[in-house]
Amino acid sequence: MPVRYRLGMTDSDQTPTTHDENRHDQLTTAPNATEADAAPRIDVTDQGDGVTRIDIRDDAAVRPGADPEDTEQG
């Protein structure tokens, strides 16, 4: 029978974990992963009236779009 994991629970004491803790664990368990891999890349702001603003952080190591160092256009 396959092993099943419960999301949001730790293996050792079954204490619920937060979304941020799960995200950090997921992003830092890969081989060669660093703490920088788990750094926040977006800011989410609730504007009210059901409006949510999502901004890419200025200090994000990875940003959407074309590579600014790629000068070759094709």
Number of C-alpha atoms within 10 A of each C-alpha: 3 4 4 6 9 9 10 14 14 14 10 6 7 10 10 14 12 11 11 11 13 15 12 16 13 12 15 15 10 10 6 7 11 12 10 11 16 16 14 14 15 14 11 11 11 10 9 8 6 6 9 11 10 11 11 14 14 11 11 13 11 12 13 7 6 8 9 6 6 7 8 5 4 3
